Amino acid sequence: MKRHFQETRLISQDLIKGKKVFVATSGGVDSSVTAALLRDAEADCTGIFMIVHDHAQQHRDDAQTIAKDLGIKFEALDLRNDFKLVLDYFSNQYKKARTPNPCVFCNRNIKFGILFDYARSKGADFFATGHYASILRDDTGAYLYAGETEKDQSYALAMINRSILPYLIFPLGDFNKTQTRQLAKKLGISVSDKADSQEICFIPDNNYAGRLEQLSPEVVKSGNIIDSSGKILGQHSGIHHFTIGQRRGIRVAMGTPWYVTKLDSDTNTVTLGPGDELIHKTLIASNPNWLIDTPKEPFAAKIKIRYNHKAVGGTVFPQGDSVKVVFDQPLRAITPGQAVVFYLDMPQGKKVAGGAWIDKAMD
């Protein structure tokens, strides 16, 4: 297989040459190019594949084949029992009428938790993944930055533990997907044209409701669909079928577009309303995770309320174990259960200050 190495701000040969680096490999193009770049920087690489469900064999085979082609070591770690933590989180959030983000939760607890700890226990100096994000280092420490392209995945990493940042490497932070695939072809990587995964790994058919009903059959419970005054508009077969801002599939004809504006697990109700009832300027979020020194005072930031949401301006008010966020302009469909992530504009790019879990939206 061909070799390629070019010194960048994200992958310095001085930093990693001869160092033991574990690369989380999925059998996809991103992690494969990551492993190749680190190998070519003369790191001592081991590809590590985490088994988290029963339908991973093809991806594991791909990861093992690529490791062999690259001439690096390979391990597969069975984390199916540990991954039950993610499945429990997924079902419990829906039971609480929240819309979970299992990838953000998994990154903190599994990939950058148990898998990272395993790599370190095996003597790894660094842990690398194919995320489109950046770790930049200076005299004060290591910091997470947004990726430089539209593929940026820093949102999904905002809840990882700050203490592990010095040990992380994300070589693809300045790449876009086209560049990654082009490099994969140049290097002769066999999965250069492999399709990106579009679904959550434990829901391969993208049927969220069906998977939840397998995990927690008790969620199938009928209840009322109401408006904001409490008037009954119809019936539903389980609040897990709905999320804030949803319009399609609500099966209630109102003449004008109405949307899901509230879910209540205590009363098992789904509230509908016109679009203006989705608009709010403030949110409250809990369990903040700071990737900078814990702020004591309010600060201005660019803020994302979901993965594909464009960052918008606002002010973050730290309140101990919670945060209040006031946006410069009202936002639509702020969704409890999702992560809110805070960015600081810096000369080097958008630094991730931290994140928290959205509890509620307010006027």
N, C-alpha and C positions, 0 to 999 in steps of 0.2 A: 504494500500500500504506500502511496506517495506521502511525502512529509511536507509540512508547511509550518513555519513559525515567523511571526512578526511581532516584535515588542509593541505592546500597547499599554495604556494606563491601567488596564484591567488584568493583564497577565504579564508580569515582569519575570524574566528569566532569573534575575538576581534574587527574587523572592522565593522562587519555587524549584530551581534547578537542584536535583538530587533529593528533594523533599518528598516525603511520602504523602500522596494525595489520593483520597478515596473519591471517586466520581459516582454520584447517583445516576445509574443508567436505567433507561426505560425501554430501550430497543427502538427509540425514535431518533429522528435526525438531530435534534437539538443536543441531547445528551451525548450522542455519538461524536458530533463535531467538538463538543467540549472536551471529551476524553482525548480526541486526536490532537487538539491544540496543546493540551497539557503534556501529553506524551512528547510532542515535538519541542516543547520547552524543556525537555529532559527531566521532567518530574518522574518519580517512581509511582506509577499509576495502578490503581486497582479499581475496576468497575464493580459496583455493588448494586444488585437488583433487589428490590424489596417485594416480596410476595404478600399481597394484602387481600387477595380474593382468589376464587377457584378457577377463574377463566383467564389466567395470565400466562399460560404456557407459550403461546406464540410470541408474545412480547419478550418473555424470558429467553426463548431460543434466539430471537433476533439480537438481544443484548449480549448473549454469550458468543454468538458468531462474530459480532463486531469486535468484542474484546479479543478474540482469537486473531482476527484480521489485523488488529492494531498491535498485537504482540504485548498486551497488558494482562495482568491477572484479573480474575473474575470470581465473584462470590454472589450467591443468592441467599438472602436472609428471609426466613419465614416469619412474617409479622402478622399473620392472620388473627391470632388471638389478641394481639395488641391493638389491631385495627378495629376491634369491637368497640373501642373507645369512641372512634369516629362514627360508627353506626349508631351507638347509643346517643351521641350528641345530635346526630341527624334526626332521629325519631323524637327525642325529647324536645327539640326546638319546635318541631311541627305541633307537638302536643300542647305547647305553650302559645300557639298561634303566632309563632315567629317564622321567618323565612331564613333557614340556615345557610351558611357558606362553608360546606365541609372541606373545601380545598384550603381555605385560610386556617381552619382549625387543624387539619391534618398537617399542614406545614409546620405549625408550632409544635405539635405533640408527637408526630410520627416521623416525618422526613427530616425535620431539623430538631427533633427531639430524640427519639429512640434510635433512629438510623445514624444520626450525627454522633450520639454517645457511643454507639457500637464502633464507628470508625475511629473515634479518639481512643477507645479502649484497645484497639488493634495497632495503636501507634501512629495514626494519621496526624501529620502536621497540618493538613488542610482538608477541607471537605468542599467539593465542587458540584454544581448542578448546571443544567442548561437553561436556567431562568434568564429571561431578558430583563436584567437589572444589573446594578453595579455596586461593588464594594470599593470605596475609595479610602485611602489611608493617609493620615498626616501625623504630626507629632502628638496630637491629643487622642488618637485612637482610630478605629475603623468605623465607617458609616455607610448605611444603605442609601443608595441613590436610585432614582427612577432610571429605567432604560432610556436610551436616546432616540428610540423610534416608536412608531405606533404599536409595536408589539409589547411595549413595556408591561412587565408582570410584577412590579414592585408592590402593587396593592395586595397581592396574595401573600406577600412576605412580611407585611407590616406588623404582624403579631408574633414574630419569632423573638426569641430571647436576645436581648442586647449583648449579653456576655459572650455569645458565640460569634459575633461579627468578625473579630480578628482572624478567625479560622476559616472563613468562607471565601470562595473564589467564584465569580460569575463571569466567565470569559466572553459571553455573548451580549453583554450589556450595550455595546455600541453597534450591534448588528441589527439588520432587519431580516425577516424570514427568507426573503429572496436571496440575500447575501449568504445566509447560512446554507441554503440548499446548493447554491453555486459552489461554495467551498467544499461541501460534502461530495459533490460530483468531482471536483478537482482532486480531492483526496482519494477518490475511488471507494467511498463508503457505500455499502450495498443498499442502505435504506434511504438514500438521498431523495427518492421520490415518494417515500412512505407518507400517507395522508396524516395530517394532524388529528389528534383525538379531539372530538367536539363534545364529549360527554364526560360526566363524572365517572371515575374509574369503576365504582361499584354499581353504577346504573348504566350498563352498556346499551340498553335500548332507549335510554332517556325518559323512561316512564317513572317519574318521581313518585307519583301517587301509588302506583303498583308496588314499587320497592318498599315504600313506607308501610303499606298494608301487609306485606310479608313480614316486616320486622315488628310491627305493632298493630295487629288486627283490630284492636280496640278503637283505633282512630276512625273507623267506619261508623259514624254516628250522625244521624240526621239532625237537622236543626233549622232555625229560621233565618231567612234572608230578610233584612230590614233596611229602612232608611234611617237617617240621623235622628228622626223624631221617634223611632221605635215602631213605626208602622210595618206590619208584616207584608212583604212583597212576594215571598215564595219560600221554597224549601231547598235545602242542600243535603248532600249525602256525606259530608265531612269537610271541616274547614281546611283540611290539608290539601284540598283541590284548588285553593285560592291563595293569591298573594296581593299585596298592596299595589294598586294601579292596574290590576287586571280588568280587561273588558270582555275578551272573548270567553265563551263557555260559561257565562253566569246564568244564562237561560231565564232571564227576566227581561221582558220587553217594556221599555219605558218611553219609547217614542223619540227620545234624544239620547246621545251617548251617556251612559252611567258606568261607573267604575267601582271596584272594591276600594273602599276608603278605610276600613277598619276590620280587624279580626279579633274576636274575644273568646278565649278558651273557657272562661268561667261560665259564660252564658251560652257558649257554642253557637254564636251568631256571626253572620257575615253582614257587614254594613255596606250599602251601596250609596253612591251620591254622584252628583255632577263633577266634572273635572276640576272645578275651582276648589272643591273640598279636599283635593290632594295636594294643594299648594301650601307650603309652610316655610317659615324663615328660620326656625330654631329646632334643634334636636338635643336630646339628652342621651348620652351613651355611658356605658359602665365598663369597669375593668380595663382602664387604659393601659397600654403597653408602650413605654417610651424607649425610643432608640437614640435619644439624646439625653443629656442631663435633665432630670425631671423638672419641668417648668413650674415656677411658682406664681407667675403672673400671666394674665391674658396675652396672647400673641396672635398676630396676623398670619394666615397660612393660605395655601391653596388646598382644597379639600375635595376628596372623592367619596361618594356615598355608595358606590357599587363598582364592580370590576370595570365595566365598559363606560363608566360615567366620566365625562370630561371634568377635570379639576376646576373648581370655581373658588372665588375669593370668599373669605370669611374670617371670623375671630374665634379663637379657641379659648375657653375659660376653664382651666384646670380646677377641679373641685375634689381633690383627694382620690377617692375610688370611683369617681365619675368625671365626666366633662360635659360642659354645655357648649354648643357650637351655634353661633349666630352668623348666618350667611349674608353676604352683601346684597344678594337678590334672592327672592323666594325660589324654592326648588319644588319639583314635582315628585311625588311618590317616594318619600323618605320611608324606608322599610325596616321595621324592627327585626333584629336578628342578623342583619348585614353588618359588615365592618365599615366604619368611617375612618379614613386615613388622611393624615395631615402632612403636607409638604412645605418645605421652606425653599424659596428661591435663593440659590447660592451661585457664585461665579462658576463652579464646577458642574452645576446642574441642579435638579430638584432633589434636595435631601429629604429623606423620609424621617419626620420627627417622631412618628408613632401612629397608633390607631386605637380604636375602642369599638365596643359592640353597641350598635344602636338599640336603644330601648323604646323611645317614642319621639314623635314629631310634635311641635308646638307652634302656635301662631306667634 
